[in-house]
Amino acid sequence: MNRTHPRDAPPGAVERARARRWPRLAKWIAAARLRARRWPRPLIWVTVAVAAVTGVVLALVLAPGGLPGAVAPTPEASAGPEPEYQRPADWSPYRPAVHLTPGERWMNDPQRPFWLDGRWHYYYLYNADYPEGNGTEWYHATSTDLVHWREEGIAIEKYDNGLGDIETGSAVIDTENTAGFGAGAVVAIMTQQLEGVQRQSLFVSTDGGYRFEPYDGNPVMDNPGEAHWRDPKIIWDDASGAWLMVLAEGSKLGFYTSPDLKDWTYQSAFARDDLGILECPDLFQMSVDGDPSNAKWVLAAGVNGGEHGMTTGTAYWTGEWDGASFVADDQEPKWLDRGADFYATVTWDDPRLPEAERLASRYAIGWLNNWAYAGDLPTEDWHGGADSIVRELGLRTVDGRPTLVSTPADAIKTLEGEPQTARNLRVTDAVTDAAATPLPQPSSDAYRLRLEVAPDPTDPASEVRFRIKEGDGSFATVGVDFEAGVAFVSRDADAAAADMPDIYRETRTAPAPIRDGVVTLDLVVDASSVEVFVNGGESALSSLVFGAPRANGLSVESVGGVTGLRSLRLAPLAVAKVERATDVAG
């Protein structure tokens, strides 16, 4: 949901939007489609023939061993220059090395990706007029591996059809032509807001998701008089043979069905009175512990978790969907991530996988920011934070309950360089022993740090604290409180804390019980963030973190006794530079 500014278009906003450059078409076949509009028919035939032959050759070359259905290796992972572990010298201090950010201006909500023509197609809300102008539009980026990204430009412009700016929604591939735009058309339905009224509009792309045009019959859902009525998430429900939408409607989530993506029928609602204004909902099915005979539906939403000791974040419930209503297993919400900055989450599966595997795993990406200070971050050349790394989800039984576990997507391993390791270190009480425990030091701007920690059995510590981004008197703390059974992230001493509201300085915690004698932490640290995955992803903590520019020290201290640092693995992460559509650095 776009909340960067009031929704009314400022003077000149429409003219600026229309004058903005069209996104470059990076795919050769998309360019051929454009040429085909103006070339004589014989040349069109040549284009089609060449494209067909090229597609066959590429399929044979990329498929390992020529096996049908095999997933091709990605160009980024299989070839290219030697990895670089230091960000370019001309990048601003907080430009991430492995997280997606725009080259300039403003970003917020992710939009669910889809796989088409050999690439993931992903969109996020973008304001090219920030800070002078209002509203957002859909900005398009593509990837083959969900680690390396290529900008494709603006796919849906704001203020272009008279119904306001373009906000959060979802896109689907209409393989069966249910909407009548052609089999394989990409249909996006999202919220548009004009003069404070939110409606749902439909846009269609017939060029593979690069450019969308508005449907003549918009809005496809007119506002029934609700102040909050936004962020449609659409899936195909096999059991009922219809499209299914979940819509954020203030303090409830509404469910609608449609045969054609145009005409929608209300079915039911899932209401809450403890989570503020709900946003960015999601609904999907997953198998529990990978067992396809035991599947659960998961309902999720962006919420205000203040009544549950949380900040804004993504809450979810497991339960059953009968084609008309959702019944939760437990009314108590669970949390996909308990950090300060993980919002507007979207999830998706991989259509290339066999059905059982698709049901067992999903991807997720969230917005690394918080509306309490979203516009106050100390970034210079872009604003709105960043996207999280893509993570993999599974629905596992944890302490007797189906729980979404999340870990960094496997593709991030392709960025890892030669690790430094250590084992069986004894971390002493920092108060009673002035001798610090020496740790390997990060040699790169971004890195992955895996840890196994436990209180010493003879002199057990109450806490262990790791300082990251340490330097010039600033640092953030990632640690484990063994007595309380929680992991935590604290940034009250980071370089931005003094200029931020109180909520920024609050410590965030997540369950971290000792499992098999240890607590495991898996940290992905970048120039302006840390994402912590606890005990194999049973819980997570994601937060923006700002050290002093270029500071990247790492140290550890134990509190109240001794901590056993059973293992440490520190791997540099190569810079995954975004291929920009413009010449903007970074």
LOVO-280238 format. One record per residue (C-alpha): x, y, z; residue number from 1. Coordinates in nm, 2 decimals. Layout:
x,y,z,resi
X,Y,Z,NUM $
...
This chain:
x,y,z,resi
0.00,0.00,0.00,1 $
0.14,0.34,-0.09,2 $
0.14,0.58,0.20,3 $
0.44,0.80,0.11,4 $
0.22,1.11,0.04,5 $
-0.14,1.22,0.00,6 $
-0.29,1.06,-0.31,7 $
-0.40,1.37,-0.50,8 $
-0.18,1.44,-0.80,9 $
0.03,1.76,-0.76,10 $
0.04,2.02,-1.04,11 $
0.23,1.88,-1.34,12 $
0.24,1.52,-1.21,13 $
0.04,1.37,-1.50,14 $
0.25,1.55,-1.76,15 $
0.58,1.44,-1.59,16 $
0.45,1.08,-1.58,17 $
0.36,1.08,-1.95,18 $
0.69,1.24,-2.05,19 $
0.89,0.99,-1.86,20 $
1.09,0.75,-2.07,21 $
0.94,0.41,-2.17,22 $
1.12,0.11,-2.01,23 $
1.38,-0.05,-2.23,24 $
1.28,-0.39,-2.36,25 $
1.57,-0.60,-2.26,26 $
1.45,-0.93,-2.42,27 $
1.53,-0.98,-2.79,28 $
1.20,-1.15,-2.85,29 $
1.01,-0.86,-2.70,30 $
1.19,-0.62,-2.93,31 $
1.10,-0.84,-3.22,32 $
0.73,-0.80,-3.13,33 $
0.76,-0.42,-3.14,34 $
0.94,-0.43,-3.48,35 $
0.66,-0.67,-3.61,36 $
0.41,-0.39,-3.57,37 $
0.57,-0.19,-3.84,38 $
0.76,-0.43,-4.06,39 $
0.61,-0.59,-4.38,40 $
0.47,-0.93,-4.34,41 $
0.77,-1.12,-4.49,42 $
1.00,-0.97,-4.23,43 $
0.76,-1.07,-3.96,44 $
0.78,-1.43,-4.08,45 $
1.16,-1.41,-4.07,46 $
1.15,-1.28,-3.72,47 $
0.92,-1.55,-3.60,48 $
1.13,-1.82,-3.77,49 $
1.45,-1.69,-3.62,50 $
1.29,-1.66,-3.28,51 $
1.16,-2.02,-3.29,52 $
1.50,-2.16,-3.40,53 $
1.68,-1.95,-3.14,54 $
1.44,-2.08,-2.87,55 $
1.50,-2.44,-2.97,56 $
1.88,-2.40,-2.97,57 $
1.88,-2.22,-2.63,58 $
1.66,-2.49,-2.48,59 $
1.89,-2.77,-2.60,60 $
2.20,-2.58,-2.49,61 $
2.07,-2.48,-2.15,62 $
1.90,-2.80,-2.05,63 $
2.15,-3.00,-1.85,64 $
2.22,-3.32,-2.05,65 $
1.93,-3.22,-2.28,66 $
1.68,-3.37,-2.03,67 $
1.33,-3.24,-2.09,68 $
1.19,-3.04,-1.80,69 $
1.53,-2.97,-1.64,70 $
1.57,-2.63,-1.50,71 $
1.85,-2.45,-1.69,72 $
2.15,-2.31,-1.50,73 $
2.13,-1.93,-1.47,74 $
2.37,-1.72,-1.67,75 $
2.46,-1.53,-1.36,76 $
2.56,-1.84,-1.17,77 $
2.74,-2.02,-1.45,78 $
2.94,-1.75,-1.62,79 $
3.07,-1.39,-1.58,80 $
3.36,-1.20,-1.44,81 $
3.54,-1.28,-1.12,82 $
3.33,-1.18,-0.81,83 $
3.40,-0.85,-0.64,84 $
3.35,-0.83,-0.27,85 $
3.38,-0.46,-0.22,86 $
3.11,-0.22,-0.34,87 $
3.23,0.03,-0.61,88 $
3.40,0.33,-0.46,89 $
3.15,0.57,-0.61,90 $
2.85,0.41,-0.43,91 $
2.70,0.59,-0.14,92 $
2.78,0.45,0.21,93 $
2.46,0.26,0.26,94 $
2.39,0.13,-0.09,95 $
2.34,-0.25,-0.04,96 $
2.56,-0.50,-0.20,97 $
2.32,-0.79,-0.22,98 $
1.97,-0.63,-0.17,99 $
1.75,-0.48,-0.44,100 $
1.72,-0.10,-0.43,101 $
1.61,0.16,-0.69,102 $
1.88,0.37,-0.86,103 $
1.71,0.68,-0.73,104 $
1.39,0.82,-0.58,105 $
1.15,0.60,-0.37,106 $
1.05,0.24,-0.33,107 $
0.81,0.05,-0.11,108 $
0.57,-0.26,-0.14,109 $
0.69,-0.57,-0.33,110 $
0.45,-0.72,-0.58,111 $
0.44,-1.10,-0.61,112 $
0.68,-1.23,-0.89,113 $
0.59,-1.48,-1.16,114 $
0.80,-1.70,-1.39,115 $
0.77,-1.64,-1.76,116 $
0.99,-1.68,-2.06,117 $
1.29,-1.79,-1.86,118 $
1.29,-1.50,-1.60,119 $
1.13,-1.41,-1.28,120 $
0.92,-1.09,-1.33,121 $
0.89,-0.88,-1.02,122 $
0.74,-0.53,-0.95,123 $
0.76,-0.29,-0.66,124 $
0.59,0.04,-0.59,125 $
0.81,0.33,-0.71,126 $
0.77,0.71,-0.70,127 $
0.98,0.86,-0.97,128 $
0.87,1.21,-0.85,129 $
0.98,1.17,-0.49,130 $
1.01,1.40,-0.29,131 $
0.84,1.67,-0.49,132 $
0.55,1.46,-0.63,133 $
0.30,1.21,-0.49,134 $
0.18,0.86,-0.57,135 $
0.34,0.54,-0.69,136 $
0.35,0.31,-0.99,137 $
0.47,-0.04,-1.07,138 $
0.85,-0.06,-1.14,139 $
0.96,-0.38,-1.32,140 $
1.27,-0.59,-1.25,141 $
1.36,-0.94,-1.37,142 $
1.60,-1.21,-1.26,143 $
1.69,-1.57,-1.34,144 $
1.81,-1.66,-0.99,145 $
1.64,-1.42,-0.75,146 $
1.98,-1.28,-0.65,147 $
2.09,-1.08,-0.96,148 $
1.84,-0.82,-1.08,149 $
1.79,-0.63,-1.41,150 $
1.57,-0.32,-1.42,151 $
1.32,-0.31,-1.70,152 $
1.16,0.03,-1.62,153 $
0.81,0.14,-1.53,154 $
0.54,-0.12,-1.63,155 $
0.23,0.07,-1.51,156 $
0.23,0.44,-1.48,157 $
0.04,0.64,-1.22,158 $
-0.23,0.90,-1.30,159 $
-0.26,0.76,-1.65,160 $
-0.62,0.64,-1.67,161 $
-0.80,0.90,-1.46,162 $
-0.84,0.67,-1.15,163 $
-0.54,0.78,-0.95,164 $
-0.21,0.63,-0.87,165 $
-0.11,0.27,-0.89,166 $
-0.08,0.08,-0.56,167 $
-0.04,-0.27,-0.43,168 $
-0.21,-0.57,-0.60,169 $
-0.10,-0.89,-0.78,170 $
-0.04,-1.02,-1.13,171 $
-0.13,-1.37,-1.27,172 $
-0.07,-1.55,-1.60,173 $
-0.41,-1.63,-1.75,174 $
-0.31,-1.95,-1.92,175 $
-0.67,-2.05,-2.00,176 $
-0.78,-1.71,-2.13,177 $
-1.05,-1.68,-1.86,178 $
-1.05,-1.30,-1.90,179 $
-1.06,-1.30,-2.28,180 $
-0.73,-1.11,-2.34,181 $
-0.57,-1.42,-2.49,182 $
-0.41,-1.73,-2.34,183 $
-0.10,-1.64,-2.15,184 $
-0.19,-1.28,-2.10,185 $
-0.05,-1.13,-1.78,186 $
-0.34,-0.98,-1.58,187 $
-0.27,-0.74,-1.29,188 $
-0.54,-0.62,-1.05,189 $
-0.44,-0.35,-0.80,190 $
-0.57,-0.07,-0.60,191 $
-0.61,0.27,-0.75,192 $
-0.69,0.57,-0.52,193 $
-0.84,0.90,-0.63,194 $
-0.95,1.17,-0.38,195 $
-0.93,0.93,-0.09,196 $
-1.14,0.65,-0.25,197 $
-0.98,0.31,-0.32,198 $
-1.10,0.10,-0.61,199 $
-0.96,-0.22,-0.77,200 $
-0.85,-0.19,-1.14,201 $
-0.74,-0.44,-1.40,202 $
-0.44,-0.39,-1.63,203 $
-0.33,-0.64,-1.90,204 $
0.01,-0.71,-2.06,205 $
0.04,-0.91,-2.39,206 $
0.42,-0.86,-2.41,207 $
0.52,-1.08,-2.12,208 $
0.48,-0.84,-1.84,209 $
0.69,-0.55,-1.97,210 $
0.41,-0.30,-2.04,211 $
0.05,-0.30,-1.91,212 $
-0.26,-0.13,-2.05,213 $
-0.57,-0.04,-1.85,214 $
-0.89,-0.23,-1.90,215 $
-1.17,-0.03,-2.05,216 $
-1.41,-0.14,-1.79,217 $
-1.21,-0.02,-1.49,218 $
-1.27,-0.02,-1.20,219 $
-1.36,-0.39,-1.19,220 $
-1.45,-0.34,-0.82,221 $
-1.60,-0.01,-0.71,222 $
-1.57,0.09,-0.35,223 $
-1.88,0.00,-0.15,224 $
-1.82,0.29,0.10,225 $
-1.51,0.16,0.29,226 $
-1.23,0.39,0.40,227 $
-0.98,0.10,0.37,228 $
-1.03,-0.13,0.08,229 $
-0.71,-0.23,-0.09,230 $
-0.42,-0.46,-0.19,231 $
-0.59,-0.75,-0.37,232 $
-0.41,-1.08,-0.38,233 $
-0.53,-1.33,-0.64,234 $
-0.47,-1.70,-0.69,235 $
-0.64,-1.97,-0.89,236 $
-0.83,-2.21,-0.66,237 $
-0.82,-2.56,-0.82,238 $
-1.08,-2.71,-0.59,239 $
-1.35,-2.46,-0.69,240 $
-1.23,-2.39,-1.05,241 $
-1.24,-2.01,-1.00,242 $
-1.01,-1.71,-0.92,243 $
-0.99,-1.63,-0.55,244 $
-0.91,-1.28,-0.41,245 $
-0.83,-1.18,-0.06,246 $
-0.87,-0.80,0.00,247 $
-0.76,-0.59,0.30,248 $
-1.07,-0.41,0.43,249 $
-0.97,-0.22,0.74,250 $
-0.98,-0.46,1.04,251 $
-1.09,-0.76,0.83,252 $
-0.98,-0.95,0.52,253 $
-1.25,-1.01,0.26,254 $
-1.27,-1.31,0.02,255 $
-1.41,-1.29,-0.33,256 $
-1.43,-1.53,-0.62,257 $
-1.45,-1.47,-1.00,258 $
-1.47,-1.69,-1.32,259 $
-1.30,-1.43,-1.53,260 $
-1.09,-1.18,-1.32,261 $
-1.35,-0.91,-1.40,262 $
-1.67,-0.99,-1.21,263 $
-1.61,-1.06,-0.84,264 $
-1.85,-1.21,-0.59,265 $
-1.81,-1.15,-0.21,266 $
-1.79,-1.47,-0.01,267 $
-1.69,-1.41,0.35,268 $
-1.45,-1.22,0.58,269 $
-1.18,-1.29,0.84,270 $
-1.21,-1.02,1.11,271 $
-0.96,-0.90,1.38,272 $
-0.98,-0.63,1.64,273 $
-0.62,-0.64,1.77,274 $
-0.40,-0.58,1.47,275 $
-0.48,-0.23,1.35,276 $
-0.55,-0.16,0.98,277 $
-0.47,-0.48,0.78,278 $
-0.28,-0.45,0.45,279 $
-0.10,-0.66,0.19,280 $
-0.28,-0.99,0.25,281 $
-0.18,-1.33,0.12,282 $
-0.35,-1.67,0.09,283 $
-0.17,-2.00,-0.01,284 $
-0.16,-2.37,0.05,285 $
0.15,-2.56,0.18,286 $
0.21,-2.92,0.28,287 $
0.32,-2.98,0.64,288 $
0.67,-3.13,0.68,289 $
0.66,-3.19,0.30,290 $
0.38,-3.44,0.33,291 $
0.14,-3.37,0.03,292 $
-0.14,-3.56,0.21,293 $
-0.13,-3.31,0.50,294 $
-0.18,-2.96,0.35,295 $
-0.28,-2.64,0.53,296 $
-0.39,-2.31,0.40,297 $
-0.20,-2.01,0.53,298 $
-0.36,-1.66,0.56,299 $
-0.12,-1.37,0.61,300 $
-0.14,-0.99,0.63,301 $
0.06,-0.68,0.71,302 $
-0.04,-0.57,1.06,303 $
0.03,-0.34,1.35,304 $
0.15,-0.58,1.62,305 $
0.15,-0.33,1.91,306 $
-0.10,-0.52,2.12,307 $
0.13,-0.83,2.08,308 $
0.45,-0.66,2.17,309 $
0.55,-0.62,1.81,310 $
0.59,-0.34,1.56,311 $
0.44,-0.35,1.22,312 $
0.51,-0.68,1.05,313 $
0.36,-0.99,0.88,314 $
0.12,-1.20,1.08,315 $
-0.02,-1.53,0.96,316 $
-0.26,-1.81,1.06,317 $
-0.28,-2.17,0.94,318 $
-0.62,-2.32,0.88,319 $
-0.87,-2.45,0.63,320 $
-1.03,-2.30,0.32,321 $
-1.35,-2.45,0.19,322 $
-1.40,-2.24,-0.12,323 $
-1.59,-1.97,0.06,324 $
-1.44,-1.91,0.40,325 $
-1.12,-1.95,0.60,326 $
-1.12,-2.11,0.95,327 $
-0.80,-2.06,1.15,328 $
-0.65,-2.34,1.36,329 $
-0.57,-2.09,1.63,330 $
-0.68,-1.73,1.67,331 $
-0.34,-1.63,1.80,332 $
-0.14,-1.48,1.52,333 $
0.21,-1.61,1.44,334 $
0.48,-1.40,1.29,335 $
0.68,-1.46,0.97,336 $
0.95,-1.22,1.09,337 $
0.98,-1.05,1.43,338 $
1.23,-0.78,1.33,339 $
1.17,-0.41,1.31,340 $
1.17,-0.40,0.93,341 $
0.99,-0.67,0.74,342 $
0.66,-0.56,0.59,343 $
0.43,-0.60,0.28,344 $
0.55,-0.95,0.23,345 $
0.47,-1.15,-0.08,346 $
0.51,-1.52,-0.13,347 $
0.51,-1.74,-0.44,348 $
0.60,-2.09,-0.56,349 $
0.81,-2.22,-0.85,350 $
0.60,-2.35,-1.13,351 $
0.89,-2.55,-1.27,352 $
0.88,-2.79,-0.98,353 $
0.68,-3.11,-0.96,354 $
0.35,-3.06,-0.78,355 $
0.45,-3.21,-0.45,356 $
0.76,-2.99,-0.43,357 $
0.56,-2.68,-0.52,358 $
0.34,-2.75,-0.23,359 $
0.63,-2.80,0.01,360 $
0.82,-2.48,-0.06,361 $
0.77,-2.12,-0.14,362 $
0.97,-1.80,-0.18,363 $
0.91,-1.48,0.01,364 $
1.04,-1.12,-0.01,365 $
0.95,-0.83,0.22,366 $
1.00,-0.45,0.24,367 $
1.29,-0.37,0.47,368 $
1.15,-0.06,0.62,369 $
0.89,0.07,0.88,370 $
0.63,0.34,0.83,371 $
0.73,0.49,1.17,372 $
1.05,0.62,1.01,373 $
1.03,0.52,0.64,374 $
1.12,0.87,0.51,375 $
1.39,0.95,0.77,376 $
1.66,0.70,0.67,377 $
2.01,0.84,0.61,378 $
2.03,0.73,0.25,379 $
2.14,1.00,0.00,380 $
2.06,0.88,-0.36,381 $
1.75,0.68,-0.30,382 $
1.48,0.65,-0.03,383 $
1.24,0.40,0.11,384 $
1.48,0.13,0.23,385 $
1.53,-0.19,0.04,386 $
1.38,-0.53,-0.03,387 $
1.49,-0.82,0.18,388 $
1.68,-1.10,0.03,389 $
1.46,-1.37,-0.11,390 $
1.40,-1.64,0.14,391 $
1.27,-1.99,0.11,392 $
0.96,-2.09,0.32,393 $
0.86,-2.43,0.45,394 $
0.56,-2.53,0.68,395 $
0.72,-2.74,0.95,396 $
0.59,-2.88,1.28,397 $
0.77,-2.68,1.55,398 $
0.68,-2.75,1.91,399 $
0.37,-2.93,1.79,400 $
0.23,-2.65,1.57,401 $
0.26,-2.59,1.19,402 $
0.50,-2.30,1.16,403 $
0.64,-2.11,0.86,404 $
1.02,-2.14,0.87,405 $
1.24,-1.92,0.65,406 $
1.60,-1.94,0.54,407 $
1.80,-1.75,0.28,408 $
1.73,-1.88,-0.07,409 $
1.98,-2.13,-0.19,410 $
2.09,-1.90,-0.47,411 $
2.26,-1.66,-0.23,412 $
2.52,-1.94,-0.18,413 $
2.65,-1.85,-0.53,414 $
2.77,-1.52,-0.39,415 $
2.96,-1.67,-0.10,416 $
3.34,-1.66,-0.12,417 $
3.60,-1.85,0.08,418 $
3.49,-1.86,0.44,419 $
3.69,-1.80,0.76,420 $
3.60,-2.06,1.03,421 $
3.66,-2.11,1.40,422 $
3.55,-2.37,1.65,423 $
3.51,-2.42,2.02,424 $
3.59,-2.06,2.13,425 $
3.54,-1.96,2.49,426 $
3.37,-1.62,2.52,427 $
3.43,-1.48,2.87,428 $
3.22,-1.24,3.08,429 $
3.30,-0.89,2.94,430 $
3.25,-0.73,3.29,431 $
3.51,-0.95,3.47,432 $
3.76,-1.03,3.20,433 $
3.90,-0.74,2.99,434 $
4.05,-0.98,2.74,435 $
3.83,-0.98,2.43,436 $
3.77,-1.30,2.23,437 $
3.93,-1.24,1.89,438 $
3.70,-1.31,1.60,439 $
3.77,-1.33,1.22,440 $
3.69,-0.99,1.07,441 $
3.47,-0.93,0.77,442 $
3.67,-0.86,0.45,443 $
3.37,-0.76,0.24,444 $
3.09,-0.50,0.26,445 $
2.83,-0.78,0.28,446 $
2.88,-1.12,0.45,447 $
2.71,-1.42,0.58,448 $
2.78,-1.53,0.94,449 $
2.67,-1.86,1.08,450 $
2.71,-1.92,1.45,451 $
2.64,-2.20,1.71,452 $
2.63,-2.07,2.07,453 $
2.55,-2.22,2.41,454 $
2.60,-2.12,2.77,455 $
2.90,-2.29,2.92,456 $
2.79,-2.58,3.15,457 $
3.03,-2.49,3.43,458 $
2.99,-2.11,3.43,459 $
2.68,-2.04,3.21,460 $
2.63,-1.70,3.06,461 $
2.30,-1.53,3.07,462 $
2.36,-1.36,2.73,463 $
2.60,-1.35,2.44,464 $
2.62,-1.04,2.23,465 $
2.78,-0.99,1.88,466 $
2.85,-0.64,1.77,467 $
2.83,-0.58,1.40,468 $
2.92,-0.28,1.19,469 $
3.14,-0.17,1.47,470 $
3.35,0.14,1.43,471 $
3.38,0.51,1.52,472 $
3.18,0.44,1.84,473 $
2.88,0.29,1.65,474 $
2.75,-0.06,1.63,475 $
2.44,-0.28,1.63,476 $
2.40,-0.58,1.85,477 $
2.28,-0.93,1.76,478 $
2.26,-1.18,2.05,479 $
2.09,-1.45,2.24,480 $
1.94,-1.42,2.59,481 $
1.97,-1.78,2.71,482 $
1.77,-1.73,3.02,483 $
1.47,-1.58,2.84,484 $
1.51,-1.81,2.54,485 $
1.52,-1.53,2.28,486 $
1.74,-1.39,2.01,487 $
1.75,-1.02,1.97,488 $
1.86,-0.73,1.75,489 $
1.94,-0.39,1.91,490 $
2.04,-0.08,1.72,491 $
2.02,0.19,1.99,492 $
2.40,0.24,1.94,493 $
2.40,0.25,1.56,494 $
2.50,0.56,1.36,495 $
2.14,0.66,1.28,496 $
1.98,0.59,1.62,497 $
2.01,0.94,1.77,498 $
1.82,1.10,1.48,499 $
1.54,0.84,1.48,500 $
1.21,0.81,1.68,501 $
1.20,0.60,2.00,502 $
1.06,0.30,1.82,503 $
1.38,0.27,1.62,504 $
1.58,0.22,1.93,505 $
1.36,-0.06,2.07,506 $
1.51,-0.41,2.09,507 $
1.33,-0.67,1.89,508 $
1.33,-1.04,2.00,509 $
1.24,-1.38,1.86,510 $
1.21,-1.72,2.02,511 $
1.55,-1.90,2.04,512 $
1.53,-2.21,2.25,513 $
1.83,-2.43,2.28,514 $
1.80,-2.71,2.03,515 $
2.03,-3.01,2.04,516 $
2.25,-2.82,2.29,517 $
2.30,-2.50,2.09,518 $
2.12,-2.20,1.94,519 $
2.21,-2.14,1.58,520 $
2.21,-1.80,1.42,521 $
2.25,-1.73,1.04,522 $
2.31,-1.36,0.97,523 $
2.31,-1.19,0.63,524 $
2.47,-0.85,0.69,525 $
2.48,-0.58,0.42,526 $
2.57,-0.21,0.41,527 $
2.24,-0.10,0.57,528 $
2.07,-0.41,0.71,529 $
2.09,-0.74,0.90,530 $
1.86,-1.04,0.86,531 $
1.89,-1.31,1.13,532 $
1.75,-1.66,1.09,533 $
1.73,-1.85,1.42,534 $
1.75,-2.23,1.47,535 $
1.72,-2.32,1.10,536 $
1.47,-2.05,1.03,537 $
1.22,-2.13,1.31,538 $
1.21,-1.75,1.37,539 $
1.37,-1.45,1.20,540 $
1.47,-1.09,1.28,541 $
1.52,-0.84,0.99,542 $
1.62,-0.48,1.06,543 $
1.78,-0.19,0.89,544 $
2.11,-0.11,1.05,545 $
2.34,0.19,0.99,546 $
2.70,0.18,1.10,547 $
2.94,0.46,1.06,548 $
3.02,0.49,0.69,549 $
3.24,0.19,0.58,550 $
3.27,0.06,0.94,551 $
3.24,-0.32,0.95,552 $
3.40,-0.45,1.27,553 $
3.28,-0.77,1.44,554 $
3.33,-0.85,1.81,555 $
3.16,-1.07,2.08,556 $
3.10,-1.05,2.45,557 $
2.94,-1.27,2.71,558 $
2.73,-1.15,3.00,559 $
2.70,-1.31,3.34,560 $
2.93,-1.60,3.27,561 $
3.09,-1.79,2.98,562 $
2.94,-1.87,2.64,563 $
3.07,-2.15,2.42,564 $
3.10,-2.04,2.06,565 $
3.08,-2.39,1.92,566 $
3.13,-2.29,1.56,567 $
3.17,-1.98,1.35,568 $
3.16,-1.95,0.97,569 $
3.21,-1.61,0.81,570 $
3.18,-1.60,0.43,571 $
3.21,-1.28,0.22,572 $
2.92,-1.21,-0.02,573 $
3.00,-1.09,-0.37,574 $
2.84,-0.77,-0.49,575 $
2.52,-0.85,-0.68,576 $
2.51,-0.53,-0.87,577 $
2.17,-0.44,-1.02,578 $
2.17,-0.39,-1.39,579 $
2.03,-0.05,-1.41,580 $
1.79,0.08,-1.68,581 $
1.96,0.42,-1.65,582 $
2.31,0.53,-1.58,583 $
2.24,0.59,-1.21,584 $
2.53,0.45,-1.00,585 $
2.45,0.15,-0.77,586 $
